[in-house]
Amino acid sequence: MIDKMCDFITNKIKQNVENIDEEKEAVIRFGVLLIFGELPKIIILFAIGFLLGIGWYTLIFFLLLCPYRSFTGGLHLKTHLGCMIMTVILYLSPILLAKYLDIEQNYILYIMAGFVAVFSIYIIAKYAPADTENIPILTKKERKSKKIKAYISLIFLTAIILLYPNKMFAYMLIYGMFLQNLTVLPISYKITNCKHGYEVYTEEIV
């Protein structure tokens, strides 16, 4: 229902505005989808977070991880219910794990941080940004820009993990980055039957 409404609004805009090519149409549809599809999910996510007593952690964690997720990409499930469930898992499970799985030893934190950093570099270098058929990356320039921003975001998050004294925040980010990296892997796309943009749009705009 939401997808049909977003398509309808996008088509209306395209009919009434001149010089909208395929790339601009994708950007418009993404904006419409963000308003009518993603915003309700974010509101529900925060509502669940506050009900669980981790609302402020949810807000801070969302603001920290969202740029990394945006730049690296990753799969999106086909139904809005599926996307809602995945959003809750990606943003709430790292917080709950960090809160209730108390690890005191500093060396474990550094080992896990190092593993996630190396894993993230591999993911960014080989697979990111991973687009979808609904939100394709149609230009080489955009792909290169997002890859660079993904590295910058990784450096920023790694600095927080290593320098910020609150261990809960550190483990939140470690778990969250690891889960996000899993959504970029080709096997995750295959399991969920999610398609990359290049599988739908055969010609890339230079």
Backbone hydrogen bonds in HBPLUS format (Angstrom, degrees):
<---DONOR---> <-ACCEPTOR-->    atom                        ^
c    i                          cat <-CA-CA->   ^        H-A-AA   ^      H-
h    n   atom  resd res      DA  || num        DHA   H-A  angle D-A-AA Bond
n    s   type  num  typ     dist DA aas  dist angle  dist       angle   num
A0005-MET N   A0001-MET O   3.04 MM   4  6.27 155.6  2.10 145.5 152.2     1
A0006-CYS N   A0002-ILE O   2.89 MM   4  6.15 156.5  1.94 151.1 157.5     2
A0007-ASP N   A0003-ASP O   2.89 MM   4  6.13 156.7  1.95 148.5 155.0     3
A0008-PHE N   A0004-LYS O   2.91 MM   4  6.09 153.8  1.97 144.3 151.7     4
A0009-ILE N   A0005-MET O   2.99 MM   4  6.25 162.1  2.02 150.3 154.1     5
A0010-THR N   A0006-CYS O   2.91 MM   4  6.05 160.5  1.95 147.0 153.1     6
A0011-ASN N   A0007-ASP O   2.91 MM   4  6.04 160.9  1.95 148.0 153.0     7
A0012-LYS N   A0008-PHE O   3.01 MM   4  6.23 152.8  2.09 145.2 152.7     8
A0013-ILE N   A0009-ILE O   3.01 MM   4  6.27 157.0  2.06 148.7 154.5     9
A0014-LYS N   A0010-THR O   2.93 MM   4  6.17 157.1  1.99 147.8 154.7    10
A0015-GLN N   A0011-ASN O   2.90 MM   4  6.09 146.4  2.02 144.0 152.7    11
A0016-ASN N   A0012-LYS O   3.16 MM   4  6.34 139.9  2.33 140.4 150.0    12
A0016-ASN N   A0013-ILE O   3.21 MM   3  5.26 129.5  2.48  95.6 108.4    13
A0017-VAL N   A0013-ILE O   2.97 MM   4  5.95 120.6  2.33 146.3 159.9    14
A0025-GLU N   A0021-ASP O   2.91 MM   4  6.08 154.1  1.98 151.0 159.1    15
A0026-ALA N   A0022-GLU O   3.05 MM   4  6.26 151.6  2.13 142.1 148.9    16
A0027-VAL N   A0023-GLU O   3.09 MM   4  6.43 151.3  2.18 145.9 153.7    17
A0028-ILE N   A0024-LYS O   2.90 MM   4  6.17 159.5  1.94 151.5 156.7    18
A0029-ARG N   A0025-GLU O   2.90 MM   4  6.09 164.7  1.92 150.8 155.2    19
A0030-PHE N   A0026-ALA O   2.96 MM   4  6.10 151.5  2.04 140.6 148.7    20
A0031-GLY N   A0027-VAL O   3.02 MM   4  6.30 154.4  2.08 145.9 152.4    21
A0032-VAL N   A0028-ILE O   2.93 MM   4  6.26 161.4  1.96 155.6 160.3    22
A0033-LEU N   A0029-ARG O   2.79 MM   4  5.93 161.5  1.82 149.6 155.5    23
A0034-LEU N   A0030-PHE O   2.83 MM   4  5.96 145.5  1.95 142.8 152.4    24
A0035-ILE N   A0031-GLY O   3.14 MM   4  6.41 151.7  2.22 143.5 149.7    25
A0036-PHE N   A0032-VAL O   3.00 MM   4  6.24 173.3  2.00 159.7 160.6    26
A0037-GLY N   A0033-LEU O   2.62 MM   4  4.94 140.5  1.77 133.3 143.6    27
A0038-GLU N   A0033-LEU O   3.08 MM   5  6.57 144.2  2.21 142.0 151.7    28
A0039-LEU N   A0034-LEU O   2.98 MM   5  6.11 143.0  2.12 153.7 161.9    29
A0041-LYS N   A0038-GLU O   3.04 MM   3  5.21 118.0  2.43 101.5 117.1    30
A0042-ILE N   A0038-GLU O   3.00 MM   4  6.33 154.0  2.07 156.5 164.4    31
A0043-ILE N   A0039-LEU O   3.02 MM   4  6.31 159.2  2.07 154.3 159.7    32
A0044-ILE N   A0040-PRO O   2.96 MM   4  6.18 158.9  2.01 146.4 152.0    33
A0045-LEU N   A0041-LYS O   2.82 MM   4  6.02 154.6  1.88 146.1 153.8    34
A0046-PHE N   A0042-ILE O   3.00 MM   4  6.27 164.5  2.02 152.6 154.9    35
A0047-ALA N   A0043-ILE O   2.95 MM   4  6.13 153.2  2.02 144.4 152.7    36
A0048-ILE N   A0044-ILE O   2.91 MM   4  6.15 160.8  1.94 153.8 157.6    37
A0049-GLY N   A0045-LEU O   2.95 MM   4  6.18 158.1  2.00 146.8 153.8    38
A0050-PHE N   A0046-PHE O   2.91 MM   4  6.17 159.6  1.95 152.8 156.3    39
A0051-LEU N   A0047-ALA O   3.00 MM   4  6.20 151.5  2.08 143.9 152.3    40
A0052-LEU N   A0048-ILE O   2.95 MM   4  6.19 141.9  2.09 146.9 156.9    41
A0054-ILE N   A0049-GLY O   2.82 MM   5  5.11 156.1  1.88 161.1 153.2    42
A0053-GLY N   A0050-PHE O   3.09 MM   3  4.89 153.1  2.17  96.1 104.2    43
A0058-THR N   A0054-ILE O   2.85 MM   4  6.06 150.9  1.93 150.1 159.3    44
A0059-LEU N   A0055-GLY O   2.99 MM   4  6.32 154.6  2.05 148.0 154.0    45
A0060-ILE N   A0056-TRP O   3.02 MM   4  6.23 171.5  2.02 151.8 153.6    46
A0061-PHE N   A0057-TYR O   2.82 MM   4  5.84 164.5  1.84 150.4 155.8    47
A0062-PHE N   A0058-THR O   2.87 MM   4  5.88 155.0  1.93 144.0 151.1    48
A0063-LEU N   A0059-LEU O   3.06 MM   4  6.30 160.7  2.10 148.2 152.7    49
A0064-LEU N   A0060-ILE O   3.02 MM   4  6.25 144.1  2.15 144.8 154.8    50
A0065-LEU N   A0061-PHE O   2.88 MM   4  5.98 168.5  1.89 156.2 158.9    51
A0066-CYS N   A0062-PHE O   2.90 MM   4  5.52 154.2  1.96 143.9 150.9    52
A0069-ARG N   A0065-LEU O   2.97 MM   4  6.23 161.5  2.00 160.2 166.3    53
A0070-SER N   A0066-CYS O   2.81 MM   4  5.98 153.6  1.88 151.8 159.7    54
A0071-PHE N   A0067-PRO O   2.93 MM   4  6.14 154.8  1.99 152.1 157.6    55
A0072-THR N   A0068-TYR O   2.97 MM   4  6.06 154.3  2.04 148.2 155.0    56
A0073-GLY N   A0069-ARG O   2.91 MM   4  5.63 141.7  2.06 137.8 146.9    57
A0130-ALA N   A0072-THR O   2.88 MM  58  6.19 165.7  1.90 139.5 137.4    58
A0074-GLY N   A0130-ALA O   2.86 MM  56  5.14 160.6  1.90 138.9 139.6    59
A0075-LEU N   A0183-THR O   3.04 MM 108  5.54 155.2  2.11 131.4 134.9    60
A0083-CYS N   A0079-THR O   2.97 MM   4  6.28 157.4  2.03 147.5 153.6    61
A0084-MET N   A0080-HIS O   2.90 MM   4  6.03 149.6  1.99 139.1 147.4    62
A0085-ILE N   A0081-LEU O   2.98 MM   4  6.25 159.4  2.02 151.4 156.0    63
A0086-MET N   A0082-GLY O   2.94 MM   4  6.18 161.1  1.98 149.6 155.0    64
A0087-THR N   A0083-CYS O   2.85 MM   4  5.99 155.5  1.91 146.6 153.5    65
A0088-VAL N   A0084-MET O   3.01 MM   4  6.24 158.9  2.06 148.5 153.6    66
A0089-ILE N   A0085-ILE O   2.99 MM   4  6.25 159.9  2.03 148.9 154.5    67
A0090-LEU N   A0086-MET O   2.86 MM   4  6.04 164.4  1.89 152.8 157.0    68
A0091-TYR N   A0087-THR O   3.02 MM   4  6.11 154.9  2.09 148.1 153.9    69
A0092-LEU N   A0088-VAL O   2.80 MM   4  5.45 153.6  1.87 145.4 152.4    70
A0093-SER N   A0089-ILE O   3.32 MM   4  5.24 144.0  2.46 116.5 126.7    71
A0096-LEU N   A0092-LEU O   3.00 MM   4  6.29 164.0  2.02 159.1 163.5    72
A0097-LEU N   A0093-SER O   2.88 MM   4  5.98 160.5  1.92 152.1 157.6    73
A0098-ALA N   A0094-PRO O   2.97 MM   4  6.05 161.7  2.01 141.8 147.2    74
A0099-LYS N   A0095-ILE O   2.91 MM   4  6.04 143.6  2.04 143.1 153.6    75
A0100-TYR N   A0096-LEU O   2.98 MM   4  6.06 162.6  2.01 150.2 153.6    76
A0101-LEU N   A0097-LEU O   2.79 MM   4  5.35 145.4  1.90 145.0 152.0    77
A0110-TYR N   A0106-ASN O   3.05 MM   4  6.43 158.3  2.09 154.4 159.9    78
A0111-ILE N   A0107-TYR O   2.94 MM   4  6.11 154.1  2.01 142.8 150.0    79
A0112-MET N   A0108-ILE O   2.91 MM   4  6.07 167.2  1.93 152.7 156.0    80
A0113-ALA N   A0109-LEU O   2.84 MM   4  5.97 156.7  1.89 147.9 155.3    81
A0114-GLY N   A0110-TYR O   2.90 MM   4  5.99 155.8  1.96 141.7 148.2    82
A0115-PHE N   A0111-ILE O   2.95 MM   4  6.19 157.7  2.00 147.1 153.4    83
A0116-VAL N   A0112-MET O   2.95 MM   4  6.13 169.1  1.96 152.4 155.0    84
A0117-ALA N   A0113-ALA O   2.93 MM   4  6.03 154.6  2.00 144.7 152.2    85
A0118-VAL N   A0114-GLY O   3.01 MM   4  6.19 166.2  2.02 150.8 153.8    86
A0119-PHE N   A0115-PHE O   2.87 MM   4  6.03 163.5  1.90 152.2 157.7    87
A0120-SER N   A0116-VAL O   2.81 MM   4  5.88 152.6  1.89 143.5 151.1    88
A0121-ILE N   A0117-ALA O   2.95 MM   4  6.22 155.5  2.01 147.6 153.8    89
A0122-TYR N   A0118-VAL O   3.04 MM   4  6.30 159.2  2.09 149.3 154.5    90
A0123-ILE N   A0119-PHE O   2.96 MM   4  6.22 159.3  2.01 147.6 153.4    91
A0124-ILE N   A0120-SER O   2.86 MM   4  6.07 169.0  1.87 156.7 159.1    92
A0125-ALA N   A0121-ILE O   2.91 MM   4  5.97 165.8  1.93 149.3 153.9    93
A0126-LYS N   A0122-TYR O   2.96 MM   4  5.99 158.4  2.01 149.9 155.3    94
A0127-TYR N   A0123-ILE O   2.80 MM   4  5.39 157.2  1.85 143.8 151.7    95
A0128-ALA N   A0123-ILE O   3.05 MM   5  6.23 143.5  2.18 144.8 148.8    96
A0132-THR N   A0135-ILE O   3.46 MM   3  5.15 175.1  2.46 113.9 114.8    97
A0133-GLU N   A0195-LYS O   3.12 MM  62  5.80 122.4  2.46 144.5 141.4    98
A0205-ILE N   A0138-LEU O   2.86 MM  67  5.56 129.5  2.12 152.5 168.1    99
A0143-ARG N   A0139-THR O   3.15 MM   4  6.41 159.5  2.20 144.2 150.0   100
A0144-LYS N   A0140-LYS O   2.93 MM   4  6.12 163.0  1.96 151.4 155.2   101
A0145-SER N   A0141-LYS O   2.96 MM   4  6.11 158.4  2.01 146.0 152.5   102
A0146-LYS N   A0142-GLU O   2.96 MM   4  6.13 162.8  1.99 151.8 155.6   103
A0147-LYS N   A0143-ARG O   3.06 MM   4  6.23 152.7  2.14 144.5 152.1   104
A0148-ILE N   A0144-LYS O   3.07 MM   4  6.30 161.6  2.10 151.1 155.0   105
A0149-LYS N   A0145-SER O   3.00 MM   4  6.24 162.5  2.03 149.2 154.3   106
A0150-ALA N   A0146-LYS O   2.82 MM   4  5.95 141.1  1.97 141.1 151.9   107
A0151-TYR N   A0147-LYS O   3.14 MM   4  6.49 152.9  2.22 146.4 152.0   108
A0152-ILE N   A0148-ILE O   3.06 MM   4  6.42 157.4  2.11 148.1 154.6   109
A0153-SER N   A0149-LYS O   2.86 MM   4  6.03 160.1  1.90 147.0 152.4   110
A0154-LEU N   A0150-ALA O   2.89 MM   4  6.10 151.7  1.97 144.0 152.1   111
A0155-ILE N   A0151-TYR O   2.98 MM   4  6.28 157.7  2.04 150.3 155.2   112
A0156-PHE N   A0152-ILE O   3.01 MM   4  6.28 159.3  2.06 149.5 155.1   113
A0157-LEU N   A0153-SER O   2.93 MM   4  6.17 164.1  1.96 154.0 157.5   114
A0158-THR N   A0154-LEU O   2.90 MM   4  5.99 161.4  1.93 151.0 156.7   115
A0159-ALA N   A0155-ILE O   2.96 MM   4  6.10 151.0  2.05 144.5 152.1   116
A0160-ILE N   A0156-PHE O   3.16 MM   4  6.48 152.3  2.24 143.5 150.4   117
A0161-ILE N   A0157-LEU O   2.98 MM   4  6.28 160.9  2.02 150.4 155.5   118
A0162-LEU N   A0158-THR O   3.02 MM   4  6.24 157.3  2.08 149.2 154.3   119
A0163-LEU N   A0159-ALA O   2.83 MM   4  5.74 150.4  1.92 149.0 157.0   120
A0164-TYR N   A0160-ILE O   2.91 MM   4  5.15 156.9  1.96 133.7 140.2   121
A0170-ALA N   A0166-ASN O   3.33 MM   4  6.69 154.9  2.40 142.4 149.5   122
A0171-TYR N   A0167-LYS O   2.91 MM   4  6.20 166.1  1.93 159.3 160.5   123
A0172-MET N   A0168-MET O   2.89 MM   4  6.03 153.3  1.96 146.0 154.3   124
A0173-LEU N   A0169-PHE O   3.09 MM   4  6.27 162.0  2.12 148.7 151.8   125
A0174-ILE N   A0170-ALA O   3.01 MM   4  6.29 156.4  2.07 147.2 154.3   126
A0175-TYR N   A0171-TYR O   2.92 MM   4  6.05 177.4  1.93 155.5 155.9   127
A0176-GLY N   A0172-MET O   2.89 MM   4  5.96 159.3  1.93 146.0 153.0   128
A0177-MET N   A0173-LEU O   2.84 MM   4  5.84 164.8  1.86 149.8 153.4   129
A0178-PHE N   A0174-ILE O   3.08 MM   4  6.19 156.4  2.14 144.3 151.1   130
A0179-LEU N   A0175-TYR O   3.00 MM   4  6.25 164.8  2.03 152.1 155.5   131
A0180-GLN N   A0176-GLY O   2.94 MM   4  6.11 161.2  1.98 147.6 153.4   132
A0181-ASN N   A0177-MET O   2.91 MM   4  6.07 156.1  1.97 146.2 152.3   133
A0182-LEU N   A0178-PHE O   3.16 MM   4  6.47 144.9  2.29 143.2 152.2   134
A0182-LEU N   A0179-LEU O   3.13 MM   3  5.15 122.7  2.47  94.9 109.3   135
A0183-THR N   A0180-GLN O   3.06 MM   3  5.32 130.8  2.31 101.6 114.2   136
A0184-VAL N   A0181-ASN O   3.12 MM   3  5.36 153.1  2.20 105.3 113.5   137
A0185-LEU N   A0182-LEU O   3.34 MM   3  5.49 144.2  2.48 101.4 110.3   138
A0188-SER N   A0185-LEU O   3.03 MM   3  5.40 133.1  2.26 107.5 119.6   139
A0189-TYR N   A0185-LEU O   3.36 MM   4  6.82 151.0  2.45 147.1 154.9   140
A0190-LYS N   A0186-PRO O   2.94 MM   4  6.24 154.4  2.01 149.3 156.9   141
A0191-ILE N   A0187-ILE O   2.92 MM   4  6.08 160.2  1.96 145.9 150.5   142
A0192-THR N   A0188-SER O   3.15 MM   4  6.23 159.0  2.19 143.8 148.8   143
A0193-ASN N   A0189-TYR O   2.88 MM   4  5.70 108.0  2.41 135.0 151.5   144
A0194-CYS N   A0189-TYR O   2.88 MM   5  4.79 149.4  1.97 142.4 146.8   145
A0193-ASN N   A0190-LYS O   3.28 MM   3  4.97 152.0  2.37  94.0 102.2   146
A0199-GLU N   A0196-HIS O   3.14 MM   3  5.45 145.8  2.26 104.5 114.4   147
A0200-VAL N   A0197-GLY O   3.03 MM   3  5.42 151.8  2.11 109.5 118.1   148
A0201-TYR N   A0197-GLY O   2.77 MM   4  5.88 179.5  1.77 169.5 169.4   149
